[in-house]
Amino acid sequence: MAQKRIDWYRTPIDKGLLKELTRRSDIRGLLQSVSFLLIYAVTVYAAYFFFARQMWVWMAVAAYVHCIFHSFVGMEAAVHELSHGTPFRTRWVNDIFYYLFCFLTWNNPHHFRISHMLHHQYTVHRGLDKEQVLDPIPFTAWEYASWLLFDYRKFKMIMFPNIAHFFGNADVDFFFWDPLLPPGDERRRKIIRWARVMVVGHLVLLALFIYFQLWILIPTVTFGYFFATFLGRGTGIQQHMGLRSNVPDWRVSCHTVEFGPLTAYLYWNMNYHIEHHSYAAVPFFNLPKLHQTVLSDLPVPLKGYWRGIGRILAIQRQQKKDPSFRYLPEFPPTAAPPRFPVEGMAS
């Protein structure tokens, strides 16, 4: 794997304050993780409750609400933050929730940890950051509509590799645009082992749902991660989409948006994305405080989830006219100038 040390710019902060901000908490981690499990269980039960009483409209509403929430259990929020190991002071407790949430969302904890480490080291650097598609993404109206119903693109990206891994074929990768691990890499074995455990586990659950005729649990528990993904997808595209690649300054390659309290809670405060990349050891519950600490050195943040969506759509329209266009955020006078590569503004 190509190695390259990037001289990242990060807003300087007091060492004592940074030590305080990076302090982990089992209590805060449990409050967030257990509350997520509770919401998951309650929304699944609500869908089953109405299903058992043949109240079809309310069943559909409950199932839809569950699926909206289900997106945030995965790599969009919970799996992502737990992969860092920062929410909990006790590592094994963190990993229990990490593996559980990965199972519930068909995510592979080994693949994700490897890829996400690279994503932080080489954020939006071509050929090094495997998680990001750097060219303009031409989402069609049909694909946007699928986020409201069944997200077939996400289903294909996650399920096809899982099935291939179950049968021992690690050449099929979640990142079909740029596979993560080369042939022969020993880490592939862990990815395959997890896929087998996960697929067998879900098949057992599926068999139980069919045997006991618990039909509503198939679209909510087994495949709930792939329905009604619009809210989770909308947060994901507000991380790096439309920004410049190969730039050693997270303030230029990440978006920060000030979300409302509910969306920020569901998203584990990852809307503070510049801050998260600048100081990845800071747990999610301290990101708002970190945001206030470094605010004077950041691009002017938009306020609100939908304003952030509006910016992404505007960038996409501009890129449709000019594929070379990359968004450069507005900096306040108090901010240090953005750092670009020596050779100029790479895009």
NORCOR-V289496 format. One record per residue. N is the residue number from 1. RES is the residue in three letters. PSI is psi in whole degrees, 0 to 359 (NA if undefined). OMEGA is omega as a letter, one per 40 degrees, with the letter a starting at -180 (* if undefined). Layout:
# NORCOR-V289496
n;res;psi;omega
N;RES;PSI;OMEGA
N;RES;PSI;OMEGA
This chain:
# NORCOR-V289496
n;res;psi;omega
1;MET;133;a
2;ALA;134;i
3;GLN;138;a
4;LYS;125;i
5;ARG;125;a
6;ILE;128;i
7;ASP;82;a
8;TRP;143;i
9;TYR;132;i
10;ARG;140;a
11;THR;123;a
12;PRO;138;i
13;ILE;162;a
14;ASP;135;a
15;LYS;323;i
16;GLY;318;i
17;LEU;320;i
18;LEU;320;i
19;LYS;320;i
20;GLU;318;a
21;LEU;332;a
22;THR;2;i
23;ARG;126;a
24;ARG;164;a
25;SER;119;i
26;ASP;324;a
27;ILE;312;a
28;ARG;321;i
29;GLY;318;i
30;LEU;318;i
31;LEU;315;a
32;GLN;312;a
33;SER;316;i
34;VAL;322;i
35;SER;325;i
36;PHE;316;i
37;LEU;322;i
38;LEU;314;i
39;ILE;318;i
40;TYR;310;a
41;ALA;318;a
42;VAL;317;a
43;THR;324;i
44;VAL;316;i
45;TYR;321;i
46;ALA;317;i
47;ALA;318;i
48;TYR;320;a
49;PHE;312;a
50;PHE;328;i
51;PHE;315;a
52;ALA;334;a
53;ARG;9;i
54;GLN;36;i
55;MET;81;a
56;TRP;321;a
57;VAL;312;i
58;TRP;327;i
59;MET;315;a
60;ALA;320;i
61;VAL;313;a
62;ALA;318;i
63;ALA;322;a
64;TYR;316;i
65;VAL;318;i
66;HIS;315;a
67;CYS;324;i
68;ILE;315;i
69;PHE;323;a
70;HIS;326;i
71;SER;322;a
72;PHE;351;i
73;VAL;338;a
74;GLY;207;a
75;MET;349;i
76;GLU;332;a
77;ALA;282;a
78;ALA;307;i
79;VAL;319;i
80;HIS;307;a
81;GLU;321;i
82;LEU;333;i
83;SER;333;i
84;HIS;339;a
85;GLY;21;a
86;THR;335;a
87;PRO;322;a
88;PHE;144;i
89;ARG;325;a
90;THR;115;a
91;ARG;318;a
92;TRP;329;i
93;VAL;317;i
94;ASN;315;a
95;ASP;330;i
96;ILE;310;i
97;PHE;324;i
98;TYR;311;a
99;TYR;323;i
100;LEU;313;a
101;PHE;327;i
102;CYS;316;i
103;PHE;315;a
104;LEU;341;a
105;THR;15;i
106;TRP;25;i
107;ASN;152;i
108;ASN;113;a
109;PRO;329;a
110;HIS;313;i
111;HIS;315;a
112;PHE;320;a
113;ARG;319;i
114;ILE;311;a
115;SER;323;a
116;HIS;330;i
117;MET;317;i
118;LEU;322;i
119;HIS;321;i
120;HIS;324;i
121;GLN;323;a
122;TYR;44;a
123;THR;120;i
124;VAL;37;i
125;HIS;124;a
126;ARG;131;i
127;GLY;353;a
128;LEU;319;i
129;ASP;104;a
130;LYS;339;a
131;GLU;338;a
132;GLN;132;i
133;VAL;113;a
134;LEU;336;i
135;ASP;156;i
136;PRO;132;a
137;ILE;114;a
138;PRO;67;i
139;PHE;130;i
140;THR;167;i
141;ALA;324;i
142;TRP;320;i
143;GLU;319;i
144;TYR;319;i
145;ALA;325;a
146;SER;334;i
147;TRP;336;i
148;LEU;337;a
149;LEU;260;a
150;PHE;119;a
151;ASP;84;a
152;TYR;329;a
153;ARG;317;i
154;LYS;319;i
155;PHE;313;a
156;LYS;318;a
157;MET;325;a
158;ILE;316;a
159;MET;319;a
160;PHE;312;i
161;PRO;321;i
162;ASN;317;i
163;ILE;317;i
164;ALA;318;i
165;HIS;323;i
166;PHE;322;i
167;PHE;9;i
168;GLY;9;a
169;ASN;97;a
170;ALA;2;i
171;ASP;336;i
172;VAL;123;a
173;ASP;150;i
174;PHE;323;i
175;PHE;74;a
176;PHE;338;a
177;TRP;339;a
178;ASP;85;a
179;PRO;143;a
180;LEU;308;a
181;LEU;138;i
182;PRO;160;i
183;PRO;139;i
184;GLY;350;i
185;ASP;126;a
186;GLU;335;a
187;ARG;344;i
188;ARG;331;a
189;ARG;319;i
190;LYS;322;i
191;ILE;317;i
192;ILE;317;a
193;ARG;317;i
194;TRP;318;i
195;ALA;321;a
196;ARG;317;i
197;VAL;314;a
198;MET;314;a
199;VAL;316;i
200;VAL;317;i
201;GLY;316;i
202;HIS;327;i
203;LEU;322;i
204;VAL;313;i
205;LEU;317;i
206;LEU;318;i
207;ALA;320;i
208;LEU;318;i
209;PHE;320;a
210;ILE;316;a
211;TYR;316;a
212;PHE;6;i
213;GLN;41;i
214;LEU;64;a
215;TRP;327;a
216;ILE;339;a
217;LEU;344;i
218;ILE;309;i
219;PRO;345;a
220;THR;312;a
221;VAL;308;a
222;THR;314;a
223;PHE;17;a
224;GLY;336;a
225;TYR;346;a
226;PHE;1;i
227;PHE;147;i
228;ALA;55;a
229;THR;5;a
230;PHE;321;a
231;LEU;317;i
232;GLY;318;i
233;ARG;321;a
234;GLY;330;i
235;THR;320;a
236;GLY;320;a
237;ILE;350;i
238;GLN;18;i
239;GLN;304;a
240;HIS;356;a
241;MET;132;i
242;GLY;6;a
243;LEU;175;a
244;ARG;143;i
245;SER;165;i
246;ASN;32;a
247;VAL;127;a
248;PRO;44;a
249;ASP;108;a
250;TRP;340;i
251;ARG;342;a
252;VAL;336;a
253;SER;1;i
254;CYS;150;i
255;HIS;138;i
256;THR;130;i
257;VAL;139;i
258;GLU;101;a
259;PHE;164;i
260;GLY;168;a
261;PRO;323;a
262;LEU;311;a
263;THR;321;i
264;ALA;321;i
265;TYR;312;i
266;LEU;326;a
267;TYR;4;a
268;TRP;37;i
269;ASN;21;i
270;MET;358;i
271;ASN;339;i
272;TYR;70;a
273;HIS;327;i
274;ILE;316;a
275;GLU;318;a
276;HIS;318;i
277;HIS;324;a
278;SER;321;a
279;TYR;78;a
280;ALA;343;i
281;ALA;352;i
282;VAL;123;i
283;PRO;158;a
284;PHE;325;a
285;PHE;347;i
286;ASN;0;a
287;LEU;322;i
288;PRO;321;i
289;LYS;319;i
290;LEU;320;i
291;HIS;313;i
292;GLN;328;a
293;THR;321;a
294;VAL;7;a
295;LEU;322;a
296;SER;346;a
297;ASP;5;a
298;LEU;160;i
299;PRO;153;a
300;VAL;116;a
301;PRO;143;i
302;LEU;155;i
303;LYS;113;i
304;GLY;139;a
305;TYR;313;a
306;TRP;330;i
307;ARG;322;i
308;GLY;319;i
309;ILE;318;i
310;GLY;320;i
311;ARG;317;a
312;ILE;318;i
313;LEU;322;i
314;ALA;319;i
315;ILE;317;a
316;GLN;319;i
317;ARG;318;i
318;GLN;320;a
319;GLN;334;i
320;LYS;325;i
321;LYS;321;a
322;ASP;96;a
323;PRO;342;a
324;SER;353;a
325;PHE;133;i
326;ARG;137;a
327;TYR;132;i
328;LEU;117;a
329;PRO;162;i
330;GLU;129;i
331;PHE;145;i
332;PRO;164;a
333;PRO;336;a
334;THR;348;a
335;ALA;148;i
336;ALA;147;i
337;PRO;143;i
338;PRO;144;a
339;ARG;125;i
340;PHE;163;i
341;PRO;156;a
342;VAL;324;a
343;GLU;355;i
344;GLY;194;a
345;MET;97;i
346;ALA;148;i
347;SER;NA;*
